[in-house]
């Protein structure tokens, strides 16, 4: 570019990826097509080909090497001609006959004689280059510009010629060096960039030409307005609008249509309406722009009114009008109405084109109606409409979501037949389809065949390896991507962060997270979500909450996925305040309209010990689904409020919500808790016939608990023996609990031995079985197991308890003497023990004592007693206690917790490894069965 130009000589073009969804037909695959489909894997992808660079502007005098080494007949003949015989008419004759090489030689002869070519003749020669699409001859003519009587028209034609022959770079170089740029020159350059859809350059040229005092005319202005619309640059569009009005160009309907379309695409519906109302003349383009403006703003009903009104004014909707409405209804999720519109369009004699079908297919696919989308694809094919790349990519996306490999291969055959297989859009969709169908080798083969890969190609392949669990291969591609010249985007980094989290390598995931900022990649909400979800998945709830708080501290706004990821980290008694904090964030940011978030809030409030808040959130869910009901049912079941479970179940059935297997499990447990054995047995026997739910192992375990609570051990034994499936851990554990409560030592031995078979490395089962053998007098087995446990020193799990006092979490371990106020706590516990002995008659005894933790005489005071005493000393009398224990409470601790709740009036929520205990007024929600 000339040094006096305020604009750069080259503009960077930006391309926007097209997001697609799904489609497909059942088509035969011939041998030719099959041979082109992926079969065997290729280990290493082919390297990316380097892009060719545009040729630079030629020198004004070409070197002799650019001409043939041996003169041909025509050149010899021309050389023998006298320059005086080479006239403009002769050059035009050569031009009309497409003999440009001979014309170039003739110009050289003229130059030797000192003659010049007239501008009109030279322009005709340049036009021939355009007509013949001969950029090489064009460059040779340009190199002989010194032989021409040049003027502004010649320079303008040079710009136009290079642009139309596909060399924008050379067109721009000529344009920059022009001595005088008139409106025609500007129009040629703007038109060239517009044809290439390089809208930023068009807008910059508009600004430059205004600085130079050149005003666009009514023919150029629509192109500049189109650029502003495509960029969403409403400020520049408004400036153009004012230029149109000042220049009197608003009398032209096509200029007004361009203004209207600009406001519509920029989302300025009110401005578009004002332009529309002032227009004295309206054509189909006008109405289409206005209908499109309303559709873009989600006002489909208003768009339909305009659609009807245009017909009243005598303008019949064309295919484009119908397609605008059909696409809008599909995008808004109203696919059925879109289908009605397409049928109505056909009834008035307008056949759907590929855009219509693609809109319908992608609309159904995006709204989770993928099978119907594939049916539409087949129908489109049979009607004779050939799919384009977007249609095929959408079809493949549907196959990927449905994991229908056979249909995906058939779609692939269509892509091969139509020449779309190696295109980026279809290629990326093929990689995704094969990866999701578990065909990683075929996905790799497609990746290798794509010559010009983009960031989506690499991301799809990396994601495929992550999905298959090949994290090392994914990392290898991640590194290769950078060296290939393709810039890794935030999605690439997020995929790798998620991969390391899934692999349990949190340190490497955090390292990548830190590197993102160093490499100039702005972290997205999804980046933080990957860390939160990964931490929770790896059992690090506190770390997940820390990341969530850090995310907020850097002003990164969490979304619904963040909330759904972080709430499970709060599903414990010590996180009640955190749940309220997150709930407040949900309300403040308008996320309380999402049913999935409200359902999870119900569940999390329940598990954090706040069933009242769970009920309150449930009440505000306007569109309750099965998950909503199950979340509250499980909450009341967890809190031992069986009557509420039963009442909710009745209401649920009355409003027409069909229960699933989880609902039935909650109901059986609720019946067992209040001794409604017959009702529980009736429900279990009817679930297949009444609810079409086959009994699961969860149901069998719940039935063992139901019968065990009422002491029907013989019936429990018969029930287990007649089970059509092998009992799992939960079934035998439920039987062991029943034996413990009801004092059946032989059956307890049978249950514990079966548990040992299922989990031979479980130290807790070892401990329980050792105690059961001792109670039953099997001392040889006691000796054998004791030796085994001594060899495995880590088999004795220490009892640990956590509680929160004044926003600080305190940890206690059994027999701990180093805790704060230990002297006072131990003295207080001694006094409670003495007082409880006096009232021992108030507490029913449990028949068998086999516990998960050693007796206090051996290891010292159990940790939950210490936590209870610490709460009594350090918290107000009105505040409930919230305690978590890693093992099941022993009988002694359960007794004293009930006793303390009775004499102090304090509520105690204690979650052990078996259930949630809610001690209140000397009673426990578990009804002494845990």
C-alpha positions, 0 to 999 in steps of 0.5 A: 500500500502507498505510504500515504494511505490510512489503511493497511494493504492487506486485510485478514479475513475471518470465517465463521464455522457453521454449526449443524445437527442431523439427518439421513436415508437408508441407501444401498452402498455399491462396491465403488462407494464402499471402497472409499469408506474407512476400513483399516486404521492409519496410525499417523495422520497425514501432515497438513499441506502448506497453503499456496501464497498468492503471486506478487505483482509482476515487474513491469518488464518480464524476464526472457525466461517467461517466454517460450525458448523457441519461437512459434510460427505466430511469433515468427510471423509477427516479427516479420510484420512491420510495426506500422501494420499492427493497429488497434483494430488488429489487436482487437481482432486478436482479442475477439478471437482469444489470441492473447499471447499473440496480442502480448507479442504484438504489444512488444513489437509496438513498444520497440517502435515507440508506439503506444496502445490506446486505452480502449484497446488495452481495456478490451484486452483486459476484458478478454482475460476476464472472459477467459479467466486467464490470470497468467495472460493478465499479468503479462499484459499488466507487465506491459503497462508502459506501452499503453496510454494509461488513464484512470479507466485503465487502472480501474480495469486492472483492479477489476480484472485482477479481482475477477480473475481471483487475485484480490492481493494484486487488485489491492496493490494496483488500487493502492498505487492509483494516482486517482481513485474515482467512484468506479475504482472504489466500486471495483475494489468494494465489489471485489471484497464483497464477492469474497465476503470480506466484510471488514475490508468493505467497511474499512474501504467505505471509511477510507473513501469517505475520508477522500471525499468520494460518496458511494452511489445507489449501486455501491451503497447496498454492498456496503450496507450488506457488509455492515449487516453481516458484521452486526455493525449497526453504528456504521449502518446508521452512518450509511443510512444518513448518507443515503438520506442526504444523497437522495438515494432513499428513492431507490427501493433496492437501497431501502431494502438494503437499509431494512435488511441491515437493521434486521440483521443487527437486531434493531427491530424498531428501526427496521419497522420505521424504515418499513413504514416509510417505504412508499414501494415494497417488493418481495425482498422488502417483505422478506427482510421484515419477516426475517427481522421478526423471526430473528427476534423470536417473534414468529407470530408477528412474522406470520401476520406479515406473511399473511399481510403481504398476500393481502397487498398482492405479493405472493410469497416465494420460496425464500419467504417460506424458507425464512418462516420454516427455518425460524419455527425449527430454530424455536423448537416448533418443528411440527408447525414448521412441517405444516408450513412445508406441506402448505407450501407444497400445496400451493405449488412451491417445491421444497429445495435443499435449504427447506429440507436441511432446515427441517432435518436439522430442526428435528435433530436439534430438538432431540427428534433424531430418528424423525430427522433421518426419516426426513433425509430419506424422504428428501432423497427419494423426492430427488432433492440432492443434499448439500454438505450441511445436510449431510453433516446434519445427518451424520450428527443425528447418527452420532447422537443415536450411535447408529453405525449402520446408518452412519455408514450409509450417509458416508456413502452418500457423502462419497458419491457427492464428493463431500467426504474430504470437505472440512464440514462433512469430514468433521461430522464423520470423525464425530460419528465414527468416534461416538459409534466406537469406531476410533480407527475409522475416525482416525482414517477420516482425519488422515484424509482431510487435507486442509484441517481446521481447529474443529477437525483437530478438536473432534479427533482429540475428543474422540480419543478422550471419549475412548479413554486414550488420554496419551494419544489425545495429548500427543494430538494436542501437541501436534496440533500446535506444531501443525500451525492450527491455533488451539482454541479454548475448546481444545484446552477444555477437552484436555483438562477434562481428559486429565480430570477423568484420568485422575491426574488433577495436577496435570489438569491444573497445569494446563488450566494455568498455561491457558492464560500464559498462551493467551487463551481466555478461559471460558465457563466450561474451563472452570466447570471441567475442574469442578466436575472433575474434582467432585468425580475424584471425591474432592468435594472441598476442592470443587467448592474452592474452585467454585469460589475462585471462579466467582472471585475472578468475575467469571459468571457460573452457568447452569452446568456449573451449578449442576456440577457444584451442588453435589459437593454440598450434599452433606450435613456440613454444607447446609450454608453452602447450599443456601449460598448457591441457592441465592446465586441461582435466584439472583442470576435467574437460573431458578426457572431450570427444572434440573437445577431446582430438582438438584436443589431439592435433593441437596437440601435433603441430604444437607439435613434441611428437608423443609427447604427441600419442600419449599423448592419443590413447591415452586417447581412449576413443571414437576417431572418424575425427577422432581417427585423422586428427589422429594420422596427420597428426601423424606425417606432419608429423614425417616418421615415415612408418612410424608413419603406415602402421602406424596406417592398418592399425590404423585399418582393422582397428578398422572406421574408414573413412578419408576424403579427408584420411586418403588424403592423409596416406597418399600423402605417407607412401608418398612419404617412404620411396619406396614409390611402387607402394603410393602409386599403388595406393592412389590408383587404388583410393580411388574403388572401395574407399573411395568417395572421389573424388580431390581436388586434395589427392590429385593434389598428394600424387601429384606429390610422391610421384613427384617424390621418386623423380625420375620427372619424365616420369611427373609430367608425364604425370600432370598432363596427364591430370588430369581437373581443372585443377591448382591452386597446390599441384600446380604448387608440388609440381612446382616442388619436384621440379624444384628437387631433380632439376635440371630447369630447363625443367620448373621454368620451366613450373611457375613460370610456371603458378604466376605465372598463378594468383597474379600478385601473389605476390612469392615466385613472382616471385623464384623465376621470376627466378632460374630465368630467369637459370639458363636464360639468358633474360636479357631476361625477367630484365631485364623481371622485375627492372624490375617488382620494382624498381617494387614495392619491397615484393616482397622479403620479409625473412627473419625467424625466431623462437625461444624461450629461457628463456620469452622469444621472440626475433626475428631478421632476416637480416643483423641485427648489433644482436642480443645477443652478435652478435660471438660468434654471427658468430664461431661461425658462421664456425667452423661454416662452415669445419668444414662445408666440410671435411666437405662430402662428407657432404652431398648437393648439390641440383641447382638453386639458386633460393631464396626469400631472397637469398644471404648474400653480398648480405643477410648471414647468414640469420636461422635461422642466427642463431637456431640459434647464439643457442640454442647459446649461451643454452640447456642442451645437453640442450634441443632448439631450436624455431625458426619461419621465415617463408620456406623454408629455403635449401639452405645453412641446411639443410646447416648445421642438419643439420651442427650437429645431428650434431656437437653432438647437439642436436635442432632443430625448425624450421618454415619455410613449406613443412614441419616440419624435425626435425634430429637426428644429422645427418639431417632428417625431410624427407629433404632434400626440401622 
